Amino acid sequence: MARETKLEDIVSLCKRRGFIFPGSDVYGGMAGTWDYGPLGVALKKKIMNEWWKFWVEGREDMFGVDAAILMNPKTWVASGHTATFSDPLIECVNCHGRFRADKLGDFPANVTKEQIVGAGIKCPTCGQMAWGAVRQFNMMFSTHVGPIVDDTSIAYLRPETAQGIFTNYKNVVDTIYPNLPFGLAQQGKAFRNEISPRDFVFRSREFEQMEIEYFVRPDAWKESFESLLKDVHFFLEEKMKISPEKIHELEVPEEDRAHYSKRTVDVEFDYPIGREELMGIAYRTDFDLKNIERESGKKMEYRDKNTGESFVPHVIEPSFGVERLIMAVLCSSYSEEEKDGKTRVVLKLPENLAPYRFCVSPLLKNKPELVEKAREVYNNLREKYGNVTWDDSGNIGKRYLKQDEIGTPKCVVIDFDTLEDGTVTVRDRDTTEQIRVKSTEL
Ligand code: ATP
């Protein structure tokens, strides 16, 4: 039986094959940051594009926005982030290691030092039990905007993309007059000063989100919630090809929900680190738009064109983290196969997400006529599909193994028969079967 995929398998493949590197690697890294190499950026863009195609371009009721990362600090006062966007921090008085208190065991977010001591938890770094009090640590990164560095110039790197959507709700309503229900979608960077970034890209300090705020009539939130949740499953299972057995819904109980949420479902995935949140969908009521009204003094009402009725819409928010989706896609695709005492690592990525769709090679790189023909096939496929790679290194067997590891579905080899009859060998990544077809039929 195949062994379970470990997180190290994914991390090591990502580094070895140029998907994801530790951020600022050359200087010894920067905790909680990651850099994408050629293969990783291709995978990430494909995932983000599929998301955009599915949620925005594929629907009449969704529209895109792209807001600035730096926002007026009033945004974060109104949203509650300035006051409450914090995690419980605990410090070891002995070694001064700092940890996220609730993650030291199975504790609630309002965990106390007494609970941690009562559970016999020792410092993961020095092994002592010398805890200080738990205090709240605000996770927003602050900076100063403009040449004056004082309290009046403080700004924050956005900790979520959602507020850039809410602050544009009125602009969109006043310019394109969408009918309710409608959604606004945004993709982009978010920053959180996580106390303990960990588990590869799962918990990073700089990451990317893909969020939708779906505006509905207050009395119609339930059906929109259900239908968006159904679409989330369809997207994950059909577009990302994540196996349904690994996807689970967690109905978040009231005591664990954000105070503004009347219903939250966390969609979890069986990662090698355990079952964890991949994305969340929350009913946020009119919390955000009402906060904006209060802080800005501007009305956020929507006027129904047919009935003339005015009201502040309620909101359902499906929120995806790109990194957690990448990790779920990689974990779902990763497989190891034993054959003749050798291990073949295969990334069984779906065709729509594979960084390269084809790899083209001449059978022998020292035969100019083969190389010339292979270049012709390569150029044609590249023109047709874009994401096609060329590989004439090593022997054919090694090339196949390398392409298997980076998830290329088909390897195309040009040999002497190609010169005679225009057929090429096409080798399938998953079955390793080879067939001959006319290169023009690819
Ligand atoms: P968690 O409980 O795991 O910290 P959260 O509930 O705070 O996550 P949300 O605020 O709901 O997360 O953010 C929406 C999505 O953004 C999450 O479902 C996740 O996919 C992603 N996300 C949140 N924090 C991080 C992070 N530090 N690194 C990578 N992705 C993240």
Residues whose N, C-alpha, C, O or C-beta is under 5 A from the ligand:
A	BS01	ATP	E194 V201 F202 R203 S204 F207 E277 L278 M279 G280 S319 F320 G321 E323 R324
